[in-house]
Amino acid sequence: MEGGGRPSAAQAALLAAGAAITALLYSAYRHKARAARRLQGARKLRLDAELREALREAPGRCLPYAVIQGTVRSAKETLSSQFVEGCHGVVQRLTLQEHKMVWNRTTHLWNDCEKIIHQRTNTAPFDLVPPEDGADVSVRVMKPLEAAELSLETVYEKFHPSIQSFTDVIGHYISGERPKGIQETEQMLKVGTTLTGVGELILDNNTIKLQPPKQGMQYYLSSLDFDELLQKQESSVRLWKILTVVFGLATCAVLFFILRKQYRHRQEKRRLKQMQDEFRQAQERLAREGSAEGGETLKNACAVCLSNTKACVFLECGHVCSCNECYQALPEPKKCPICRQSISRVVPLYNS
């Protein structure tokens, strides 16, 4: 706490940072909670003949937020894996990731670091169809890469370690970066995978489409069933709520500490002011008592202690201003308290 009772710069910065983090966490919590409530209220539909009738009866042939579950089937040609023979899918993601060790100058330790140096995602049009064969209803999935919880299965993964010479090792230690190797990964959404889709269902020219919903609602494509997906989102909401409460309490603790310091400072300031007022009142009372006795005592009082009578004449200046005790207490070389001239000798003064 700085002078004047104001919080220090570190305390103010800590309070501001805590308030900002709490606000961000609360905003994320509200967003997650809103998404979970909307997911819980989404209309659940089955992939059967009644789905088309439900869309025809809906306003604008559209259901703003609905849940559908089906099996992935390619609408045209499938995507083939580059590494696994006979593996086909509708979404393919190829990733090259660099692994290296980086020297931390603060902790003086080598830390693992990962960096994606290349990533490519290929998609093919696909539908969700009922698990039973022979069904004549399907739902075309639009913009699958915009969906959250998109479940891609890793079908190939290989790590290529870096080959280093002795001079390379020395150079890496000097530069503070030690490459470990490149990891190559292929992920796919395979044909036949069961997906739960949550989004906007529309009937467009006798084609049922699942697309990202409007009004800021979340779009989901997940391999979990609806109950598991809802439970996962509710768990995420609880986590963000706990983080918000923890940081909120920490910020309140910092605020309480600062306010308590300010309160104690004001109490101390009020106590000092009260002592000053009492001292001033005592001086005024003594002045009135001295005046009532004729003022002779105060007139002859020592200019230093204001209690004993004057008993010394200082030469060569000639001032009569001090008692004998205060003269003895003057620091060397002794000087007159009035004019600050050096005192060469002292003549005692006797009052009769």
Secondary structure, 3 states (H helix, E strand, C coil): CCHHHCCCHHHHHHHHHHHHHHHHHHHHHHHHHHHHHHHHCCEECCCCHHHHHHHHHCHHHEEEEEEEEEEEEECCCCEECCCCCCCEEEEEEEEEEEEEEEEECCCCEEEEEEEEEEEEEEECCEEEECCCCCCCCCEEECCHHHCECCCCEEEEEEEEECCCCHHHHHHHHHHCEEEEEEEEEEEEEECCCEEEEEEEEEEECCEEEEECCCCCCCCEEECCCHHHHHHHHHHHHHHHHHHHHHHHHHHHHHHHHHHHHHHHHHHHHHHHHHHHHHHHHHHHHHHHHHHHCCCHHHHCECCCCCCCECCEEEECCCCCCECHHHHHHCCCCCECCCCCCECCEEEECCCC
